[in-house]
Structure formats: structure tokens, C-alpha cells
Amino acid sequence: MRMRIALFGVLAAAGLSPCPTARAAEVPAQTVTVTYDRPERFTETREEKALAPSRASDDYLVTLKTYIEKRGAKMLPAEQHLDVVITDVDRAGSFEPWRGPRLSEVRIIKDIYPPRINLSFKLLDAQGKVIREGTRTLRDLGFLTSDTAAARDDSLRYEKRMIDRWLRSGPDKL
């Protein structure tokens, strides 16, 4: 009896259930999944490696993935599933190495460097039937003149606003 209680305690602490079917019923299916298609070829990745090698990082990809999955889950009906494959990212701003060594690796935000995200998607119903699919190029040419209610310290605020606008368009217009 002690062994069974101890085993149950260990499983519960690990977030597991001794009865697999009970656990499966508790976990809702993920309504949005995001994957990246060859992120090493993304415009953002190539620019950072070429113009700001010490700043080159793909941490922004993790943040974008999490953001899209969470926001999409809030905006889609529970019975639908959205699969997003991001094929290119070019964040707002760019590097201008000609400004000198002190500013060569500082991202300069100007209206001539708008954010852009290329993606393909599939919107599925509860049975896995495709409701809508397609490719989109999200771009915000007026990103500096748009209302910036987002936190100024969020380095992905412009990209997140584009994603929100796309998701808010709704399942009928994705």
C-alpha cells in the first residue's frame, strides 16, 4: 500500500496520471501549432549573421511561436485547429553598419524597414477536414504611424501587432 501511494505521489508530482485515459481527457488538444520552414534561410537570420554577428540569435523565433499559439488559441473556436508554417521573417528595423563601430550592431527602426512575415496555414475543423488554407505575407508598411499600445520594451511589438491583426480577421478571412 505504501508503495502504491508513493508511486502515485511521484506520478502526480511529475504531472502524470497512473491512468492514461484519465489524463488524456484532462488535456485539451492544442488548437494552434506553429512550425518554421528552414529558419536558417530567413531574411532576419541572414541579416543578423551578416551585419550583426554578435547579436545573431534565434530566440525571437521561440517568442513568436509561443505568442502565435497562445493568441490563436484565444481567438479560434475550440473545435477548430490552425496549423501555421512560417517560411520567412524580416523583423522591423535593420542594421546600418556604416554608422560606425559603436552603432554597427544596433537595430535602427525606420519606416523603410517594415516588418514582414511569410506563412502558410491550414484551418481544420474538429474532424480534421480543411476549412481554409493558403499563404499570406503579413506586412505593416505603416508600423511606425499605427497606434502603438504595445509595450515599448517589447522588441517584437510590431510583429505581434501584425499577427494579431491577421488572427483577428477571423476564421472566414484568415
matplotlib code that plots the C-alpha trace (Angstrom):
import matplotlib.pyplot as plt

x = [0.0, 2.8, 4.5, 1.3, 0.8, 4.5, 4.2, 1.0, 2.8, 5.8, 3.5, 1.3, 4.4, 5.6, 2.2, 1.4, -1.6, -1.5, -4.5, -3.5, -7.1, -8.0, -5.0, -5.9, -9.4, -7.9, -5.6, -7.3, -6.0, -3.7, -5.7, -2.8, 0.6, 3.4, 6.4, 9.3, 10.4, 14.2, 14.7, 18.4, 17.3, 15.0, 15.8, 16.2, 18.7, 20.8, 20.9, 21.8, 24.6, 26.0, 25.5, 25.5, 27.1, 27.5, 23.7, 22.7, 20.2, 17.0, 15.4, 12.8, 11.5, 10.6, 8.9, 6.9, 5.9, 4.6, 2.8, 1.0, 0.0, -1.4, -3.1, -4.6, -6.0, -7.8, -9.2, -10.3, -13.4, -12.4, -13.4, -11.0, -7.3, -4.9, -1.6, 0.9, 4.2, 6.3, 8.5, 10.3, 10.6, 12.1, 11.7, 11.1, 14.2, 17.7, 21.3, 23.3, 27.0, 28.0, 27.1, 30.3, 31.6, 29.6, 26.3, 27.0, 25.1, 22.2, 18.8, 17.7, 13.9, 12.8, 9.8, 11.9, 12.5, 8.9, 8.2, 7.2, 6.2, 5.5, 3.5, 1.2, -1.7, -4.4, -7.6, -9.2, -12.5, -12.9, -12.8, -9.6, -11.3, -9.7, -11.9, -9.5, -5.8, -3.5, -0.3, -0.1, 2.5, 1.9, 3.4, 2.8, 4.1, 2.7, 4.1, 5.6, 2.4, 0.0, -1.3, 1.5, -0.4, 2.1, 4.9, 7.8, 10.3, 8.9, 11.4, 8.7, 5.8, 5.5, 5.5, 3.0, 0.6, 0.7, 0.0, -2.9, -4.4, -4.2, -5.7, -8.5, -9.6, -11.3, -11.5, -13.5, -10.8, -7.6]
y = [0.0, 2.4, 1.6, 2.5, 5.8, 6.7, 5.8, 7.9, 10.8, 10.6, 10.5, 13.4, 15.5, 14.8, 15.8, 12.3, 10.2, 6.5, 6.1, 7.3, 7.7, 10.0, 12.2, 12.4, 13.6, 16.5, 17.9, 19.8, 19.4, 22.3, 24.5, 26.2, 24.8, 26.8, 25.4, 27.0, 26.0, 26.4, 29.3, 29.4, 30.9, 33.6, 37.1, 38.1, 35.3, 36.1, 39.8, 39.3, 36.9, 39.2, 42.6, 42.0, 38.6, 39.1, 39.7, 36.8, 34.7, 32.8, 33.5, 35.6, 32.5, 30.8, 34.0, 34.3, 30.7, 30.9, 34.2, 32.9, 29.7, 31.5, 34.3, 32.0, 29.7, 32.6, 33.8, 30.5, 28.5, 25.5, 22.9, 24.3, 23.8, 26.1, 24.8, 27.6, 27.2, 30.3, 30.5, 33.8, 36.5, 40.0, 42.0, 45.7, 47.7, 46.8, 47.2, 50.1, 49.2, 52.4, 54.4, 53.3, 50.6, 51.9, 51.6, 48.9, 46.3, 48.4, 47.8, 51.0, 51.3, 53.4, 53.3, 51.9, 48.7, 47.4, 44.0, 41.1, 37.5, 35.0, 32.0, 29.2, 27.8, 25.3, 25.8, 22.5, 21.5, 19.0, 16.1, 17.3, 18.5, 21.5, 24.6, 27.1, 27.0, 29.4, 31.5, 35.0, 37.8, 39.9, 43.3, 46.6, 49.5, 52.0, 50.3, 53.5, 55.5, 52.9, 53.0, 51.5, 50.4, 47.6, 47.8, 49.9, 47.5, 44.6, 44.1, 42.1, 44.6, 45.4, 41.7, 40.8, 43.6, 42.1, 38.7, 40.0, 41.8, 38.6, 36.4, 39.0, 38.8, 35.6, 32.1, 33.3, 35.6, 34.0]
z = [0.0, 0.9, -2.5, -4.4, -2.5, -3.1, -6.8, -7.1, -5.4, -7.7, -10.8, -9.5, -8.9, -12.4, -13.8, -14.8, -14.1, -13.2, -15.5, -19.0, -20.2, -17.3, -18.1, -21.8, -21.0, -18.9, -21.5, -24.3, -27.8, -28.9, -31.2, -32.9, -33.9, -35.4, -37.2, -39.1, -42.5, -42.7, -40.3, -41.2, -44.5, -43.0, -44.1, -40.4, -39.7, -42.7, -42.0, -38.3, -39.2, -41.9, -40.3, -36.5, -35.9, -32.1, -31.9, -34.0, -32.2, -33.0, -29.6, -31.3, -33.0, -29.8, -28.6, -31.9, -31.8, -28.3, -29.0, -32.1, -30.4, -27.3, -29.2, -31.8, -29.2, -27.6, -31.0, -32.6, -31.8, -29.6, -32.2, -34.9, -35.3, -37.1, -38.5, -39.3, -41.1, -41.1, -44.2, -43.7, -41.1, -41.5, -38.3, -38.2, -38.5, -39.7, -39.0, -40.6, -40.2, -42.0, -38.8, -37.3, -34.9, -31.9, -33.8, -36.3, -34.3, -33.1, -34.8, -36.4, -36.7, -39.7, -41.9, -44.8, -42.8, -42.2, -40.5, -42.7, -42.0, -44.8, -43.8, -45.0, -42.9, -42.7, -40.7, -39.8, -38.2, -35.4, -37.8, -39.4, -42.6, -44.2, -43.8, -45.3, -46.4, -48.1, -47.9, -46.6, -46.5, -43.4, -43.8, -42.0, -44.1, -41.6, -38.5, -37.1, -37.6, -36.2, -32.7, -30.6, -27.5, -27.1, -24.6, -25.9, -24.4, -26.4, -29.3, -31.2, -30.7, -34.4, -35.5, -32.7, -33.9, -37.4, -36.1, -34.0, -37.0, -39.1, -36.4, -35.6, -39.2, -38.1, -39.5, -42.5, -43.7, -42.5]

ax = plt.figure().add_subplot(projection="3d")
ax.plot(x, y, z, "-o")
ax.set_aspect("equal")
plt.show()
